[in-house]
Every structure is written in structure tokens, then in C-alpha cells.
């Protein structure tokens, strides 16, 4: 299964309720993702999935101020669910939209990533294929943040391991 990160647009009201009642938040997210039928297909969703650490490596080499495991605010004490305000989403959307993939790709360093044990530890197996995977993941992330910001959404970020 692996370690993954995913986002779904959330209203301010949902985020407020989640802060007040974390058990509701856990159930609500499970309900949204609990089966193959996504209940709110009109909401932006997506994320880097298992590419989060590889993208984080690239972000850390640029001026993109996004840290998957530090941004947002903790909703569940087990560290599996975070809330992101609409303002945070809009800020990150602007940064991502202003950063072309080529700028990130210039920092791709499979050997260094392996040495630093960047998850999922596959960077040397097919370096070009992994770079393409990161590009597709980045594009999905940009699409999510852009759509969420345009809709005035905050987000729930799930961190599964």
C-alpha cells in the first residue's frame, strides 16, 4: 500500500466542524473515500499520492513554500488528517502556478535522493520514468490547488501509512 498524501476540497464550515469534532472529521473522510464511489465528484480532489516525498525534495530546492507534513493543521491526533484553510490553498496555488515543472525538474537528483532515503526509494531503478511520474504528480497537484483556490475551498489532507 505505501505512504501517500491526498487532498479533497473542503468548505470553511466543514473545516470548522472538523476542528470542533475530530471524530466527525475521521468518519466524514472515511465516508468520502470509503468505497469506489466518490460522493462529491464536483469537488476538487487529487494529490501527489506516493510521489509526495519526491516532490517535497524538489520543493525544498526551490522557493515553493509547501511542506506536506508541516503545513495545514492537525485534525486527527494519529497524524492522518490535516485541514488547510482557503487562504493556505490560495497561497500555495499561486506559488505552484508560478513554478513551471522545468524549474523543479532541474533539481532532480536520483542518486542524492537514494542517499537521503527519499520515499519511495525507487529513484535509481528507472530515473527517467520516475522523473516523468513526478511530473504527472506535480501537474495533478497544481490542478488540485488551482481548482480548489478558484472554488474558494480549503482542503482536507489525508496522510496514510
N, C-alpha and C positions, 0 to 999 in steps of 0.2 A: 504494500500500500504506500508507504513512504510519508514523508513530511511535506505538507502542502499548505498553501495560502490561497484563500478565495475571498472575493468581495461580492456583496449584493447591496444595491441602493436601499437606503432606509430613510424614512421621514424623521423629522425632528421629534415628533410625538412618539414614534417607535423607539428612538434612541433614549428619550427621556424615561419612557416606561421601563426600558431595559436597565437603566441605571437604578431606578427605584426598586425593581423586582427582577434581579438577575435570573431567578429560576424561570420566570416567564420568558426571558430572552433565550435561554437554552432550549426551552420547548418550542418557541416560535421558530428559531433557526432550524431545529430538527424537523419541524413540520414543513418548512420551506424546501428543505433538501432531503427530506426523509425517504422519498421514492423517486422513481424516474420521471414523474410528472412534476415539473416545476410550477408551483402555484401562482407565481407572479411574473409571468413571462414578459410583461410590459416594463418591468424594472430592469435597469442596467445590472448586469452581473458579469463576473469573469474574474480573471486574476492570473497570476503567474503560475499557479499550481505548484509543481515541484521545481520550477525554474527560479523561485523566489531568491534563493541564496546566490545563484549565479548573477541575477540581475542586481542584487544588493552589492555584490563585488564591483560591478560596473558603475553603479550609482556612487559608490564610495570614492571612485576615481574621478568623479565629475562634481559639479555643483548642484546636483539634484538632491534636494533635502527630503529624502524619503527613506525611512528605516522601518521595514516591515515589522520588526519585533519590538520597536520602541515607540512608534507613533500610535496615535489613537489613544484610547483609554480602556483599561481592563474592565470587562463586564463580568466574566466568569473567573473565579479565583484559580481555576485549574489552568488558566492561560490559553484557553482555546477560543475565546471570543472577545473581540475588541469593538469599540464604537469609534467612528470617525465623524466629526461634525461636518456640516455642509461647507463651512469655511475651510477646514482642512482639505476636503476633497477639491474645492475650487483652487486652492493654492497649489496643490500637487498637480492638478490638471494643467495649470498654466506652465509649470516647470516642464512637465512631460511634453506638452505641445511645442515648447520652445527648444526641445532637445532632439535633434534628428538621430536616428539609430546609428548612423555612421560615427557620430561623436562617441557613443558608448562603445561601439564595436572596436574602436581604436585601442581600447584598454583591455580587450580580451586577451588573456594570458593563460592558456590551458595548463602549462607546467607549474606556474605560480599558484593557480587555483588548486591544483592537485596537492602542491606542497602545503598550502594553507588549509587543506581539507574542506574546501567549499563544497557543500552538498549540491548534487548527489554523487560526487566523486567519480564522474564519468568523463571528464573533460579531455582526457588523452585518448579515449577509445576511438572517437570519431570527431576530431577537433572541429572540422568544418560543419559537420552535421549538428554538433552541439551549439555552435555559433548560430546556425540557422534556427534551431529550436529556441534559443534566447531571443532572437529577433522576432519570431512569431509571438512569443510570450510577451515581449515588450509592446508589440503592436496591440495585443489584446488588452494589456494594462492601460495603454494610452486610450484605447476605445472606451474602456470602462470609466476611467476618470473623466474623460471628456463628456460622455453621456450623462454620468451622474451629476457633474457640475452644471450642465445645461438644464437638467431637470430639477436643480435645487436640492438634490439628495445629499445626505450624509451617507454613511455605509456601516454595515456590519462586516468585520473582517474575521473570518474563521481561520484558525491555525490548528491543523490536525496533524497528529503524530502517532 
